[in-house]
Amino acid sequence: MQTIFKAAALVFAPMTAIAMTAVPAVAQTKQGLAVVDLEEAVAKSTAFTTAISQMQTTYKPQIDALNTRRTAIETDLKTKGDALQAALKAAANKPTPAIETQYQQYQQAQQAGQAELQRMSQPISLARAYVEEQIVAKLDDALKAATAKTKSEIVFKKAATESFGAGADITPAVTTELNALVPSASITPPAGWQPGGRQGQAAPAPATPAQAPKSR
C-alpha cells in the first residue's frame, strides 16, 4: 500500500553531485534553437549539492527522528488499513456503522500522521527552501549568460520538447553560470525567514484529529 509519507524522507536524500568542468569555449547551438531544464541546472549546481551534503550532517538527528517516526506511522496505518479491509470483507463489502467509524478513525490517523511529519520536517524544509531561493535568485542571470554564450535565439523547456540533439541542451551551460554566480549557499535561514521573502509569518497550524469534520 502506497503511503503519502515517503516523499517526506526522499526530499532529504543526498543528491549525486556531478562535476561541472570549465571549458575554454562554449559550444554554439545549431540554428539558434536550444532546450533547458532549469530545475536540473539548479540541482546540479555546486552550491546546491554542497548545501544538501551539509544538511545531511547538520540535520542528521532530525532526519533520523523523522525517518523513524515515518516508519512507525506507516506501520500503524498498515495495521489499521488491513483491519479495515478484513472488517469490510467480513461484512460482504457492505459498509456498516462500525466500519464507517473504523474508516473515519483510519482517515484521522492518516491526517494526524501527515501533520506530525510536516511539523517535524519544517526546520529541514525551511533550510532547503532557503538554499533554493539563494540559487534561484541568480537563475535568470545564469540563463541569459548561457543563452548568449551558446548563441541561442530561442530556448524551449526541455520537458516539453519531443526530440532534440545533445548539442541543443544548454542545461550544463546554465549550471556552469550558476556556479560562477552562486559559488555557495547558506543552509541557515535568518530568524523569521519564510520562503518568498516573507518574514515572521507563522504558518497556519495543521488540523488535529479532534478538529477533523465528522461525516454526515
C-alpha positions in Angstrom: 0.0 0.0 0.0 1.4 3.3 -1.1 1.7 6.0 1.6 1.7 9.7 1.5 4.8 9.9 3.6 7.7 8.6 1.6 8.2 11.9 -0.1 8.9 13.5 3.2 12.0 11.3 3.6 13.1 11.3 -0.1 13.2 15.1 -0.2 16.1 15.0 2.2 18.1 12.3 0.4 21.6 13.4 -0.8 21.8 14.2 -4.5 24.7 12.9 -6.6 26.9 15.8 -7.4 28.0 16.0 -11.0 31.3 17.9 -11.5 30.9 20.7 -14.0 34.3 21.3 -15.6 35.0 24.6 -17.2 35.8 24.5 -21.0 37.7 27.1 -22.9 34.8 27.7 -25.3 31.0 27.1 -25.1 29.5 25.1 -28.0 27.2 27.0 -30.2 23.7 25.6 -30.7 22.7 24.9 -34.3 20.2 27.3 -35.9 20.0 29.2 -32.6 17.5 26.7 -31.0 18.1 25.3 -27.6 16.4 23.4 -24.7 16.9 23.8 -21.0 15.8 22.2 -17.7 16.2 24.9 -15.1 15.4 22.6 -12.2 18.1 20.3 -13.3 20.5 23.2 -13.6 19.9 24.2 -10.0 20.0 20.7 -8.7 23.4 20.0 -10.3 24.9 23.3 -9.2 27.9 23.2 -6.8 26.1 25.4 -4.3 23.0 23.1 -4.2 24.8 19.8 -4.0 27.2 21.1 -1.3 24.4 22.5 0.7 22.4 19.3 0.6 25.5 17.4 1.8 25.9 19.9 4.6 22.3 19.4 5.6 22.7 15.7 5.8 25.2 16.3 8.6 23.7 19.3 10.3 20.2 17.9 10.4 21.1 14.3 10.9 19.4 13.9 14.3 16.2 15.5 12.9 16.3 13.4 9.7 16.9 10.2 11.7 14.0 11.0 14.0 11.8 11.9 11.1 12.5 8.6 9.3 11.9 6.6 12.5 8.6 8.3 13.1 7.6 7.9 9.5 8.2 4.2 9.6 6.2 3.9 12.8 3.3 5.8 11.3 3.3 3.8 8.1 3.3 0.6 10.2 0.4 1.8 12.3 -1.6 2.8 9.2 -0.9 -0.5 7.5 -2.3 -2.3 10.6 -5.4 -0.1 10.6 -5.8 -0.5 6.9 -5.5 -4.3 7.0 -8.1 -4.4 9.8 -10.4 -2.2 7.9 -10.2 -4.4 4.8 -10.8 -7.5 6.9 -13.8 -6.0 8.5 -15.2 -4.9 5.1 -14.6 -8.4 3.7 -16.4 -10.0 6.7 -19.4 -7.7 6.1 -19.5 -8.8 2.4 -18.3 -5.4 1.3 -21.3 -3.7 2.8 -20.4 -0.7 5.0 -21.8 -0.8 8.5 -21.9 1.9 11.1 -19.0 0.2 12.8 -17.0 0.0 9.6 -17.7 3.7 8.8 -16.4 4.6 12.3 -13.4 2.5 11.7 -12.8 4.2 8.4 -13.1 7.7 9.9 -10.5 6.7 12.6 -8.2 5.5 9.8 -8.5 8.8 8.0 -7.9 10.8 11.2 -4.8 8.7 11.9 -3.6 9.3 8.4 -4.2 13.1 8.6 -2.6 13.3 12.1 0.5 11.4 10.9 0.9 13.6 7.9 0.6 16.8 10.1 3.1 15.4 12.6 5.7 14.6 9.9 5.2 18.1 8.4 5.9 19.7 11.8 9.0 17.5 12.3 10.4 18.3 8.9 9.7 22.0 9.0 13.3 23.0 10.0 14.8 20.9 7.2 12.3 22.0 4.6 12.9 25.6 5.6 16.7 25.2 5.2 16.3 23.6 1.8 13.9 26.3 0.6 16.4 29.0 1.7 19.2 27.3 -0.2 17.0 27.1 -3.3 15.9 30.7 -3.1 19.6 31.9 -2.9 20.4 30.0 -6.1 17.2 30.7 -8.0 17.7 34.4 -7.4 20.5 34.2 -9.9 18.9 31.8 -12.3 17.6 34.4 -14.7 21.1 35.9 -15.0 22.6 32.4 -15.5 20.1 31.6 -18.2 20.7 34.9 -20.0 24.5 34.4 -19.9 24.3 30.8 -21.1 21.9 31.8 -23.9 24.3 34.5 -25.1 27.4 32.3 -24.9 25.7 29.4 -26.8 24.3 32.0 -29.3 20.8 30.6 -28.7 18.0 32.7 -30.1 15.0 30.6 -28.8 15.1 28.4 -25.7 12.4 25.7 -25.2 11.6 23.9 -22.0 13.3 20.6 -22.1 10.5 18.6 -20.7 8.0 19.9 -23.3 10.3 19.2 -26.3 9.6 16.0 -28.2 13.1 15.4 -29.5 16.4 17.2 -29.7 20.1 16.6 -30.2 22.6 16.6 -27.4 24.1 19.8 -28.6 20.8 21.7 -28.2 20.7 21.1 -24.4 22.2 24.2 -22.7 21.3 23.0 -19.1 25.0 22.3 -18.3 25.9 25.8 -19.5 23.3 27.3 -17.2 24.8 25.2 -14.3 28.2 26.5 -15.1 27.0 30.1 -15.0 25.2 29.4 -11.7 28.5 28.0 -10.2 30.1 31.3 -11.1 27.3 33.5 -9.8 26.5 31.5 -6.6 29.6 29.6 -5.5 28.0 28.6 -2.2 24.7 28.9 -0.3 24.0 29.1 3.4 21.8 26.4 5.0 20.9 28.7 7.9 17.9 30.9 7.2 17.8 34.3 9.1 15.5 34.4 12.1 11.9 34.7 11.0 12.6 33.9 7.3 9.9 32.3 5.2 10.0 31.2 1.6 9.3 34.0 -0.8 10.9 36.6 1.4 8.1 36.6 3.9 9.4 37.5 7.4 7.9 36.4 10.7 4.7 35.0 9.3 3.7 31.9 11.2 2.3 29.1 9.1 -1.2 28.0 10.0 -1.5 25.2 12.5 -2.4 21.9 10.9 -5.7 20.4 11.9 -5.7 17.8 14.7 -7.8 14.6 14.6 -10.1 16.3 17.1 -10.7 19.1 14.6 -11.5 16.8 11.7 -15.1 17.2 10.5 -17.4 14.4 11.2 -19.1 12.6 8.4 -22.8 13.3 7.9 
